[in-house]
Amino acid sequence: MITNKNIGVIGCAAIMPRVLIDPVKHIEHLRVYGVSSRTRSKAGAYAKEYGIPVVFDSYEALLASPDIDFVYILLCNDLHAEWIVKAIEADKHVLVEKPLCLNSKEAARIKQAYDQGRVHVLEGLMVQHHPWQQAVKELIETRTYGTLRRIESLISFLPKESFQTNYRSFPERGGGSFFDLGCYWLQFLQSVVGLGPEAYKGRSSFDGPNGSDWTFHAELQYANGVHAGLTTSFEMPYKAAHTLYFDDAIVKMEDFFRANLGAYKVFLKVTDLRTNETSKISFEPENYYVNQLNFFSDVIDGLKPNVSLESSFERIIWQENVYQSARQPV
């Protein structure tokens, strides 16, 4: 049975309207009940602007509230692990913005708390709640266009304003383009071909603010011969694309972030190399964040199994491995 739920928000990130405030308007059984920030004044301003009923004086006060059914953590990357653990200990279900945490040490802390708790935890990688990835996986598994040989991904955007004081400019806080964007690549690969490559490497000049990676290149080589490459960047125009090279076709997802912005259609563009004809595999309009909230609500109600937290831990380990490889002297 679907139940009504109150959401408590930890952190007043600028993305809150896109990921929560607007999507929740389309879900009758969910409401944003309370908000907390580092200062009550900021939380109060967000509550007033977005019609949130309750302002909490602290994160701890929000977690202690019996009126909160699950929390949405919208903090900087380096604070995720700490507040996931505290939320679990407070017996609150947790939806946390990506990445789940920064490294395997933090992942171990989360796992220990999770194994001892009784709640659900979901990393907010919203793209996984849409059928297009399953469609790509089926193309690979059915060999519709022959054997998959290579996957190339590009995820980039130019900041609208300076990141000079933003956590993205501080490597120790999980800054840089790879930690901000690479998780989408790893989740996609995990979904369609799995993780566990036999070789990997990362490259960056680390010439962004404070030595962060403003552009990053990553490569994975699988035992079956598949090569996966990625470029993430805060120096290149907007792009969010995966291109898959098969024996007989090139399949592109040219803007996989599109459904972040509302209920939009997305499609796979297929160029058949045997005929030189191009076609589309289209998907009906869906909003990633509406899907994500509905999914997590169903998990809490016992209507669906959760995405395995082990899959998030696996991504964190591989992200750490690739990043550290880029830090090694050439």
SERO-4910 file (N, C-alpha, C, O; in steps of 0.05 Angstrom, whole numbers):
BEGIN
 pado doro    nc1    nc2    nc3   cac1   cac2   cac3    cc1    cc2    cc3    oc1    oc2    oc3
  Met    A     17    -24      0      0      0      0     17     25      0     37     27     15
  Ile    A     10     44    -17     25     69    -18     17     87      6     -7     90     11
  Thr    A     36     97     20     31    114     44     40    142     40     58    147     24
  Asn    A     28    161     54     36    189     53     62    191     69     66    179     90
  Lys    A     80    208     59    106    211     72    115    240     73    110    255     55
  Asn    A    127    247     96    139    274     99    169    272     94    183    254    105
  Ile    A    180    290     78    208    291     71    221    313     87    211    336     88
  Gly    A    244    307     99    261    327    112    286    332     96    299    313     88
  Val    A    292    357     90    315    364     73    338    374     90    335    393    106
  Ile    A    361    361     87    385    369    101    403    383     81    416    371     64
  Gly    A    405    410     83    421    426     65    404    441     45    384    431     34
  Cys    A    412    466     41    396    483     22    412    488     -3    421    510     -9
  Ala    A    416    467    -18    431    469    -43    414    483    -65    389    483    -64
  Ala    A    428    496    -84    414    510   -105    398    492   -123    379    501   -136
  Ile    A    405    466   -123    390    447   -140    364    437   -128    350    421   -140
  Met    A    358    445   -103    334    435    -90    309    437   -106    294    418   -108
  Pro    A    303    460   -119    279    462   -135    277    440   -157    256    428   -161
  Arg    A    299    436   -171    299    416   -193    296    388   -183    281    372   -195
  Val    A    310    381   -162    311    352   -154    288    345   -135    282    321   -132
  Leu    A    276    365   -123    256    358   -102    231    375   -103    208    365   -105
  Ile    A    234    402   -101    210    419    -98    191    416   -122    167    413   -118
  Asp    A    202    418   -146    184    416   -170    174    387   -174    150    383   -179
  Pro    A    192    367   -173    182    339   -177    160    330   -157    142    316   -165
  Val    A    163    339   -132    145    329   -112    116    339   -116     97    328   -106
  Lys    A    114    360   -132     87    371   -138     71    351   -155     46    353   -155
  His    A     84    333   -167     71    313   -184     65    287   -169     56    267   -181
  Ile    A     71    286   -143     67    262   -128     50    268   -103     60    281    -84
  Glu    A     25    260   -104      6    268    -83     13    257    -55      7    270    -35
  His    A     26    234    -54     31    222    -27     57    231    -14     64    222      7
  Leu    A     72    250    -27     96    260    -15     94    290    -12     82    304    -28
  Arg    A    106    300     10    108    329     13    134    336     28    144    321     44
  Val    A    145    359     21    169    368     34    160    382     60    147    403     59
  Tyr    A    165    369     83    154    377    108    173    397    123    163    416    135
  Gly    A    199    392    122    217    409    137    244    411    124    252    395    107
  Val    A    259    432    132    285    438    120    304    448    142    296    461    161
  Ser    A    330    441    138    350    451    157    375    459    141    380    449    119
  Ser    A    390    478    152    414    487    139    435    493    161    429    490    184
  Arg    A    458    502    152    479    510    172    469    533    189    476    535    212
  Thr    A    452    550    178    440    572    193    410    571    191    399    564    170
  Arg    A    397    579    212    367    579    211    357    599    191    336    596    179
  Ser    A    372    621    188    363    642    169    362    632    141    343    638    126
  Lys    A    382    616    132    381    606    105    359    585    102    344    586     82
  Ala    A    355    568    122    333    548    121    306    563    120    288    555    106
  Gly    A    304    584    136    280    600    136    274    613    109    250    614    101
  Ala    A    294    623     96    291    635     70    281    615     49    263    621     34
  Tyr    A    292    591     50    284    570     31    255    561     38    239    557     20
  Ala    A    249    559     64    222    551     71    201    571     62    180    563     52
  Lys    A    208    596     64    189    617     56    186    617     25    164    619     15
  Glu    A    208    614     11    207    615    -18    192    591    -30    178    594    -50
  Tyr    A    195    567    -17    184    543    -29    160    532    -14    151    510    -20
  Gly    A    151    546      6    127    537     20    131    512     37    114    496     40
  Ile    A    155    510     49    161    487     67    151    494     95    159    515    106
  Pro    A    134    477    107    121    485    132    139    489    156    134    507    173
  Val    A    160    472    159    175    472    184    205    478    179    217    467    160
  Val    A    216    496    195    244    502    195    257    490    220    248    496    242
  Phe    A    277    474    216    291    462    239    317    478    245    329    489    227
  Asp    A    324    480    271    347    495    279    373    482    272    394    495    270
  Ser    A    373    456    267    397    441    261    390    415    246    367    407    245
  Tyr    A    411    403    234    407    377    222    399    357    242    381    340    237
  Glu    A    411    358    266    404    339    287    375    341    295    361    321    300
  Ala    A    364    366    296    337    369    304    318    357    283    297    346    290
  Leu    A    325    360    258    309    348    237    309    318    239    288    305    237
  Leu    A    332    306    243    334    277    246    319    267    270    309    244    270
  Ala    A    316    283    290    302    274    315    272    277    312    257    267    329
  Ser    A    262    290    291    233    294    289    219    269    282    226    255    262
  Pro    A    198    262    297    182    238    291    164    242    266    152    223    256
  Asp    A    162    267    257    144    273    234    158    269    207    145    271    187
  Ile    A    184    264    208    199    260    183    201    230    176    209    214    193
  Asp    A    192    223    152    193    195    144    218    188    129    229    166    132
  Phe    A    229    206    113    255    202    102    269    229     96    256    249     93
  Val    A    295    228     95    311    252     91    323    252     63    330    231     52
  Tyr    A    326    276     53    340    280     28    364    297     35    361    320     43
  Ile    A    388    286     31    413    300     39    423    315     14    430    303     -6
  Leu    A    424    341     17    433    359     -4    457    376      5    457    400      3
  Leu    A    477    362     15    501    375     25    524    372      6    522    357    -14
  Cys    A    546    385     12    570    382     -5    580    353     -3    575    339     17
  Asn    A    595    345    -23    603    317    -26    618    306     -1    614    283      7
  Asp    A    635    323     11    651    314     34    635    311     60    645    301     79
  Leu    A    609    319     60    593    316     83    573    293     81    558    287    100
  His    A    572    281     58    552    260     53    554    237     73    535    229     86
  Ala    A    578    226     76    582    202     93    574    207    121    560    191    134
  Glu    A    583    230    132    577    236    160    547    237    165    537    225    185
  Trp    A    532    250    147    503    253    153    487    229    144    464    226    153
  Ile    A    497    213    125    484    188    120    484    170    145    464    159    153
  Val    A    508    168    157    511    152    181    493    162    203    480    146    216
  Lys    A    492    188    207    476    199    229    446    195    223    430    190    242
  Ala    A    438    197    198    410    192    191    403    162    196    381    157    207
  Ile    A    420    144    188    416    116    194    413    111    224    395     96    232
  Glu    A    431    123    239    430    119    268    405    131    280    396    123    302
  Ala    A    393    151    267    368    164    276    344    149    265    321    157    270
  Asp    A    349    126    251    327    109    241    311    123    219    287    120    218
  Lys    A    325    139    203    311    152    180    321    140    154    345    136    150
  His    A    302    136    136    309    128    109    324    151     96    318    174    102
  Val    A    342    145     77    360    165     66    361    164     36    367    144     24
  Leu    A    355    187     24    361    192     -5    382    214     -5    378    236      6
  Val    A    405    208    -17    428    227    -16    437    233    -44    438    215    -61
  Glu    A    442    259    -49    453    266    -75    479    252    -81    494    244    -63
  Lys    A    484    247   -106    509    234   -114    532    253   -109    529    277   -108
  Pro    A    557    242   -106    563    214   -101    556    206    -72    554    223    -55
  Leu    A    552    180    -68    545    171    -41    566    181    -21    558    190      0
  Cys    A    591    178    -28    613    187    -11    638    190    -28    636    188    -53
  Leu    A    661    195    -16    684    202    -32    704    179    -36    720    180    -55
  Asn    A    704    159    -18    725    139    -19    716    114     -5    695    113      7
  Ser    A    733     93     -7    726     67      4    725     68     35    710     53     47
  Lys    A    741     85     47    740     88     76    713     98     85    702     87    105
  Glu    A    703    118     72    677    129     79    655    108     73    636    105     87
  Ala    A    658     94     51    639     73     43    637     51     65    616     41     71
  Ala    A    660     44     77    660     24     98    645     34    122    631     18    135
  Arg    A    648     60    129    633     71    152    603     70    146    587     62    164
  Ile    A    595     76    122    566     75    115    556     46    116    534     41    127
  Lys    A    572     28    106    564      0    106    560    -11    134    541    -25    139
  Gln    A    578     -4    151    576    -13    179    550     -3    192    536    -18    205
  Ala    A    544     23    188    520     34    199    495     21    186    475     15    200
  Tyr    A    496     18    160    473      7    145    467    -21    154    444    -29    157
  Asp    A    488    -38    157    484    -65    165    472    -68    192    459    -88    199
  Gln    A    476    -48    209    466    -49    236    439    -35    239    425    -37    259
  Gly    A    430    -21    218    406     -6    218    382    -21    206    384    -44    199
  Arg    A    360     -6    204    336    -18    194    323     -1    172    299     -2    167
  Val    A    339     15    159    328     35    140    339     30    112    358     14    108
  His    A    327     43     92    336     42     65    353     67     58    348     89     68
  Val    A    374     62     42    391     84     33    393     82      2    398     61     -9
  Leu    A    390    105    -11    391    106    -40    408    130    -49    404    152    -40
  Glu    A    428    124    -66    444    145    -78    428    158   -101    418    144   -118
  Gly    A    427    184   -101    410    199   -120    422    201   -148    427    223   -158
  Leu    A    425    178   -161    433    178   -189    408    173   -205    401    151   -212
  Met    A    394    195   -211    367    194   -221    364    181   -248    342    171   -255
  Val    A    386    180   -264    384    168   -291    377    138   -290    367    127   -310
  Gln    A    383    125   -268    378     96   -266    349     89   -265    341     66   -267
  His    A    332    110   -261    303    105   -258    288    112   -284    269    126   -284
  His    A    298    101   -306    287    106   -332    293     82   -350    315     70   -347
  Pro    A    275     75   -368    279     50   -384    300     51   -406    307     30   -417
  Trp    A    312     74   -412    331     75   -435    356     59   -430    367     47   -448
  Gln    A    365     57   -405    389     41   -399    384     12   -404    401     -3   -414
  Gln    A    360      2   -396    353    -26   -400    352    -31   -430    359    -53   -439
  Ala    A    342    -12   -446    341    -16   -475    369    -19   -487    373    -35   -505
  Val    A    388     -3   -477    416     -5   -486    427    -33   -479    440    -46   -495
  Lys    A    422    -41   -454    431    -67   -445    421    -90   -463    435   -109   -470
  Glu    A    396    -88   -471    384   -108   -488    396   -109   -516    400   -130   -527
  Leu    A    403    -85   -526    417    -84   -552    444    -99   -550    452   -112   -569
  Ile    A    457    -95   -528    483   -109   -524    480   -139   -521    494   -154   -534
  Glu    A    461   -147   -504    458   -175   -498    447   -191   -521    454   -214   -525
  Thr    A    429   -179   -536    417   -193   -559    434   -192   -584    428   -205   -604
  Arg    A    455   -176   -583    474   -173   -606    458   -164   -631    464   -173   -653
  Thr    A    439   -147   -627    422   -137   -649    439   -125   -671    433   -128   -695
  Tyr    A    461   -112   -664    479   -100   -683    507   -111   -681    527    -98   -686
  Gly    A    508   -136   -674    534   -150   -671    546   -145   -644    532   -137   -625
  Thr    A    572   -148   -642    586   -146   -617    592   -117   -610    600   -101   -627
  Leu    A    588   -110   -585    596    -83   -575    627    -83   -573    639   -101   -562
  Arg    A    639    -62   -585    668    -59   -585    678    -36   -567    698    -39   -554
  Arg    A    662    -14   -566    673      9   -552    650     27   -543    630     29   -556
  Ile    A    655     41   -520    636     61   -510    652     86   -504    672     85   -490
  Glu    A    643    108   -515    656    134   -510    635    153   -497    613    155   -507
  Ser    A    643    166   -476    624    184   -462    637    211   -458    661    213   -453
  Leu    A    621    232   -460    629    259   -455    608    272   -437    585    274   -444
  Ile    A    617    283   -414    599    296   -396    613    322   -388    633    322   -374
  Ser    A    602    345   -396    615    370   -392    595    393   -390    573    391   -400
  Phe    A    604    414   -378    589    439   -378    606    462   -369    626    458   -355
  Leu    A    600    486   -377    614    510   -369    598    522   -346    575    528   -349
  Pro    A    611    526   -323    597    538   -300    584    565   -307    597    582   -320
  Lys    A    560    569   -298    547    595   -303    560    617   -286    560    640   -294
  Glu    A    570    609   -264    585    628   -247    609    614   -235    611    589   -237
  Ser    A    627    629   -224    652    618   -215    648    597   -193    631    599   -176
  Phe    A    664    576   -195    664    555   -174    686    561   -153    693    543   -137
  Gln    A    697    585   -152    720    591   -136    715    585   -106    733    577    -92
  Thr    A    691    590    -96    685    585    -68    667    560    -65    659    554    -42
  Asn    A    662    546    -86    645    522    -86    662    498    -80    686    497    -85
  Tyr    A    650    478    -68    664    453    -61    678    440    -85    697    426    -83
  Arg    A    667    446   -109    678    434   -133    707    444   -139    721    431   -154
  Ser    A    715    465   -126    742    476   -130    762    466   -109    785    475   -109
  Phe    A    754    447    -93    771    437    -72    773    406    -73    754    393    -66
  Pro    A    795    395    -82    797    366    -85    791    351    -60    778    330    -61
  Glu    A    800    361    -37    795    347    -12    766    345     -4    758    330     13
  Arg    A    749    361    -17    720    361    -12    705    347    -33    680    348    -34
  Gly    A    719    332    -50    705    318    -71    701    335    -96    682    331   -111
  Gly    A    718    356    -99    716    374   -121    728    362   -147    738    340   -147
  Gly    A    726    378   -168    736    370   -194    714    357   -211    693    350   -201
  Ser    A    719    356   -237    698    346   -255    693    316   -253    670    307   -258
  Phe    A    713    300   -247    709    271   -246    691    263   -224    674    246   -227
  Phe    A    696    274   -200    678    266   -177    650    278   -181    631    267   -170
  Asp    A    648    300   -195    622    312   -199    606    297   -220    581    294   -217
  Leu    A    619    287   -241    605    277   -264    611    248   -271    595    234   -284
  Gly    A    634    238   -262    642    210   -269    624    189   -258    623    167   -269
  Cys    A    609    195   -237    591    175   -226    569    167   -246    560    144   -245
  Tyr    A    561    185   -263    541    179   -284    552    159   -304    538    141   -313
  Trp    A    577    162   -311    590    143   -329    592    115   -316    586     95   -329
  Leu    A    601    114   -291    604     89   -278    578     75   -274    576     50   -277
  Gln    A    557     90   -268    530     77   -264    521     66   -291    509     44   -291
  Phe    A    525     81   -313    517     72   -339    531     46   -346    519     26   -355
  Leu    A    557     46   -343    573     22   -349    564     -2   -332    561    -24   -341
  Gln    A    560      4   -306    551    -17   -288    525    -29   -297    520    -53   -295
  Ser    A    507    -12   -307    481    -21   -316    482    -38   -341    467    -57   -344
  Val    A    499    -30   -361    497    -43   -387    518    -64   -392    513    -83   -407
  Val    A    542    -61   -380    563    -81   -384    576    -90   -358    593   -109   -359
  Gly    A    569    -78   -336    581    -85   -310    608    -71   -306    620    -60   -324
  Leu    A    616    -70   -281    642    -60   -274    661    -84   -269    653   -107   -271
  Gly    A    686    -78   -262    705   -100   -259    723   -103   -283    728   -125   -292
  Pro    A    733    -81   -295    751    -83   -318    777    -95   -310    785    -96   -286
  Glu    A    792   -105   -330    818   -116   -324    840    -95   -323    862   -100   -313
  Ala    A    835    -71   -334    854    -50   -333    839    -23   -333    817    -21   -343
  Tyr    A    852     -3   -321    840     23   -319    862     44   -317    884     39   -309
  Lys    A    855     69   -325    873     91   -320    858    117   -322    837    119   -336
  Gly    A    869    137   -309    858    164   -310    880    184   -317    903    179   -311
  Arg    A    872    206   -329    891    227   -336    879    255   -331    856    259   -338
  Ser    A    894    272   -320    886    300   -317    911    317   -312    930    308   -300
  Ser    A    910    342   -321    932    360   -314    928    373   -287    946    386   -277
  Phe    A    904    369   -275    898    380   -248    905    410   -247    918    419   -228
  Asp    A    897    424   -267    904    453   -268    880    471   -261    880    495   -267
  Gly    A    859    459   -249    837    475   -240    843    488   -213    865    485   -203
  Pro    A    824    502   -202    829    515   -176    839    496   -155    827    474   -151
  Asn    A    859    503   -140    870    488   -118    880    460   -127    880    441   -111
  Gly    A    887    457   -152    896    432   -163    874    412   -168    879    388   -169
  Ser    A    850    421   -173    828    403   -179    828    397   -209    841    411   -225
  Asp    A    814    376   -217    814    367   -245    791    381   -259    768    373   -257
  Trp    A    798    402   -274    777    416   -289    769    400   -314    747    403   -325
  Thr    A    788    384   -324    782    364   -345    796    338   -338    818    338   -328
  Phe    A    782    316   -342    792    290   -334    785    269   -356    764    270   -368
  His    A    804    252   -361    800    230   -380    804    203   -366    822    200   -350
  Ala    A    785    185   -371    786    159   -358    782    137   -379    768    141   -399
  Glu    A    794    114   -374    792     91   -392    789     66   -376    803     62   -356
  Leu    A    771     48   -385    769     21   -374    772      1   -396    761      6   -418
  Gln    A    787    -20   -392    790    -41   -412    779    -67   -400    789    -76   -379
  Tyr    A    760    -79   -413    747   -104   -404    761   -129   -416    773   -127   -437
  Ala    A    759   -151   -402    771   -176   -411    760   -185   -438    773   -199   -453
  Asn    A    734   -178   -443    722   -187   -469    729   -168   -492    719   -172   -514
  Gly    A    747   -149   -487    756   -131   -508    742   -105   -510    751    -87   -524
  Val    A    720   -101   -495    706    -75   -495    722    -54   -482    734    -58   -460
  His    A    724    -31   -495    738     -8   -484    718     14   -477    700     19   -493
  Ala    A    720     26   -454    703     48   -446    719     72   -439    737     71   -422
  Gly    A    713     94   -452    728    119   -448    709    141   -439    686    142   -446
  Leu    A    720    160   -424    704    182   -413    721    208   -412    745    207   -406
  Thr    A    708    230   -419    719    256   -413    698    272   -397    675    274   -405
  Thr    A    707    282   -374    690    301   -359    704    328   -359    729    329   -359
  Ser    A    688    349   -359    701    375   -361    683    398   -351    659    397   -356
  Phe    A    696    417   -338    683    443   -332    693    465   -351    689    488   -347
  Glu    A    707    456   -373    719    475   -392    707    472   -420    714    488   -437
  Met    A    690    453   -423    678    448   -450    648    454   -449    636    451   -428
  Pro    A    637    461   -472    608    466   -473    592    442   -464    602    420   -463
  Tyr    A    566    447   -457    549    426   -446    547    402   -465    542    405   -489
  Lys    A    551    379   -453    546    354   -467    542    332   -447    556    331   -426
  Ala    A    524    315   -452    519    291   -435    512    268   -453    488    262   -458
  Ala    A    532    255   -464    528    235   -485    543    210   -481    566    209   -471
  His    A    531    188   -489    544    162   -491    542    152   -520    520    154   -532
  Thr    A    564    143   -531    564    132   -558    574    104   -557    596     99   -547
  Leu    A    559     85   -567    566     57   -567    572     48   -596    556     52   -614
  Tyr    A    595     35   -599    604     26   -626    601     -5   -627    616    -19   -613
  Phe    A    583    -14   -644    579    -42   -649    591    -49   -676    600    -32   -690
  Asp    A    592    -75   -682    602    -84   -708    586    -70   -730    597    -62   -750
  Asp    A    559    -69   -726    541    -61   -748    526    -35   -744    509    -28   -760
  Ala    A    532    -21   -722    517      3   -716    532     21   -696    549     12   -681
  Ile    A    525     46   -697    533     65   -676    508     75   -663    489     85   -676
  Val    A    507     72   -636    483     79   -621    491    102   -602    510    100   -587
  Lys    A    475    124   -604    481    148   -588    458    155   -570    435    155   -578
  Met    A    465    161   -545    447    176   -527    459    204   -525    479    207   -511
  Glu    A    447    223   -539    461    249   -543    456    269   -521    471    289   -519
  Asp    A    436    265   -504    431    284   -482    416    269   -460    392    272   -457
  Phe    A    431    254   -445    418    237   -425    410    253   -400    396    242   -383
  Phe    A    417    279   -398    408    296   -376    381    310   -383    370    323   -365
  Arg    A    371    307   -407    348    323   -415    324    319   -396    311    338   -389
  Ala    A    319    294   -387    296    289   -370    301    298   -341    284    293   -324
  Asn    A    324    311   -336    328    325   -310    309    349   -308    301    356   -285
  Leu    A    303    361   -330    291    387   -330    260    386   -331    247    407   -329
  Gly    A    249    362   -333    220    359   -334    213    334   -348    230    317   -353
  Ala    A    188    331   -355    179    306   -368    184    309   -398    166    317   -413
  Tyr    A    208    302   -406    216    304   -434    221    277   -446    229    258   -432
  Lys    A    217    275   -472    225    251   -487    255    249   -489    269    270   -491
  Val    A    266    225   -487    294    221   -494    294    198   -515    275    183   -518
  Phe    A    315    196   -530    316    176   -551    345    167   -556    364    182   -552
  Leu    A    347    143   -566    372    132   -576    373    135   -606    354    128   -620
  Lys    A    395    146   -616    398    149   -645    415    126   -655    438    122   -646
  Val    A    405    111   -674    418     87   -684    426     91   -714    408     96   -730
  Thr    A    451     89   -720    461     90   -747    470     62   -755    489     52   -745
  Asp    A    455     50   -773    460     23   -782    483     24   -803    479     35   -824
  Leu    A    505     13   -797    528     15   -815    525     -3   -840    540      1   -859
  Arg    A    506    -21   -839    502    -39   -862    486    -24   -884    489    -30   -908
  Thr    A    468     -6   -875    451      8   -894    455     38   -895    445     51   -913
  Asn    A    470     48   -875    475     77   -872    449     92   -865    447    116   -868
  Glu    A    429     77   -856    404     90   -848    404     96   -818    417     82   -802
  Thr    A    391    118   -811    390    126   -783    361    125   -773    343    133   -787
  Ser    A    358    114   -749    332    112   -737    333    120   -708    355    125   -697
  Lys    A    311    122   -695    310    129   -667    294    109   -651    274     98   -660
  Ile    A    303    104   -627    288     89   -607    279    109   -586    295    119   -571
  Ser    A    253    116   -586    243    138   -570    230    127   -544    219    105   -543
  Phe    A    230    144   -524    218    137   -498    199    160   -491    205    183   -495
  Glu    A    177    152   -480    156    172   -473    166    191   -452    185    185   -437
  Pro    A    155    216   -451    164    236   -432    163    226   -403    143    217   -393
  Glu    A    186    229   -389    188    222   -361    207    242   -348    225    253   -362
  Asn    A    203    246   -322    221    264   -307    237    245   -289    226    231   -272
  Tyr    A    264    246   -291    281    229   -275    275    232   -245    274    212   -230
  Tyr    A    271    257   -236    269    261   -207    241    253   -196    239    244   -173
  Val    A    221    256   -213    195    245   -205    197    214   -203    187    202   -183
  Asn    A    210    202   -222    214    173   -222    229    165   -197    222    145   -184
  Gln    A    250    180   -190    267    173   -167    252    174   -141    255    157   -124
  Leu    A    236    196   -138    221    199   -113    199    177   -111    195    166    -89
  Asn    A    186    172   -133    165    150   -132    178    123   -126    167    108   -110
  Phe    A    201    118   -138    215     93   -133    222     90   -103    217     70    -91
  Phe    A    234    111    -92    243    108    -64    219    106    -45    220     92    -25
  Ser    A    198    120    -51    173    117    -35    163     88    -36    155     77    -16
  Asp    A    164     76    -60    155     48    -63    173     29    -48    164     10    -37
  Val    A    199     35    -48    218     19    -33    211     19     -3    210     -1     10
  Ile    A    206     43      7    200     46     36    174     31     42    171     20     64
  Asp    A    155     32     24    130     18     28    131    -12     23    111    -26     27
  Gly    A    154    -22     15    158    -50     10    146    -60    -16    142    -84    -20
  Leu    A    141    -41    -35    129    -48    -60    150    -55    -81    144    -69   -101
  Lys    A    174    -46    -77    196    -52    -96    222    -57    -80    225    -46    -58
  Pro    A    239    -74    -91    266    -77    -79    283    -52    -84    281    -40   -106
  Asn    A    299    -45    -65    317    -22    -69    340    -28    -88    346    -52    -92
  Val    A    351     -8   -100    377    -11   -114    397    -19    -93    399     -7    -72
  Ser    A    412    -40    -99    432    -50    -80    452    -29    -72    464    -16    -89
  Leu    A    455    -25    -46    475     -5    -37    503    -15    -45    522      1    -47
  Glu    A    506    -41    -48    532    -52    -57    540    -41    -84    564    -38    -90
  Ser    A    520    -35   -101    527    -24   -127    539      4   -124    557     12   -140
  Ser    A    529     20   -105    541     46   -100    569     43    -89    587     58    -97
  Phe    A    573     24    -71    600     19    -60    619     12    -82    642     20    -83
  Glu    A    610     -5   -101    627    -13   -123    635     11   -140    658     13   -148
  Arg    A    616     29   -145    623     53   -161    643     70   -147    662     81   -159
  Ile    A    639     73   -120    658     90   -105    686     79   -106    705     94   -109
  Ile    A    689     53   -104    716     40   -105    729     45   -132    752     52   -134
  Trp    A    713     41   -154    725     45   -181    730     74   -186    750     81   -200
  Gln    A    714     92   -176    719    121   -180    745    128   -166    761    143   -176
  Glu    A    748    118   -142    773    123   -126    797    112   -141    818    125   -143
  Asn    A    795     88   -151    817     75   -165    826     91   -190    850     96   -194
  Val    A    806     99   -206    813    114   -231    825    141   -224    844    150   -236
  Tyr    A    813    154   -205    823    181   -197    851    179   -186    868    195   -194
  Gln    A    857    160   -169    883    157   -158    904    150   -179    927    157   -177
  Ser    A    895    135   -200    914    128   -221    923    153   -236    946    154   -245
  Ala    A    905    173   -238    913    198   -251    932    214   -234    946    232   -245
  Arg    A    932    209   -209    950    224   -190    978    213   -190    997    225   -179
  Gln    A    982    189   -201   1008    176   -200   1027    189   -220   1018    197   -242
  Pro    A   1052    192   -213   1072    204   -231   1074    187   -257   1073    163   -256
  Val    A   1077    201   -279   1079    187   -304   1107    175   -307   1113    163   -328
***
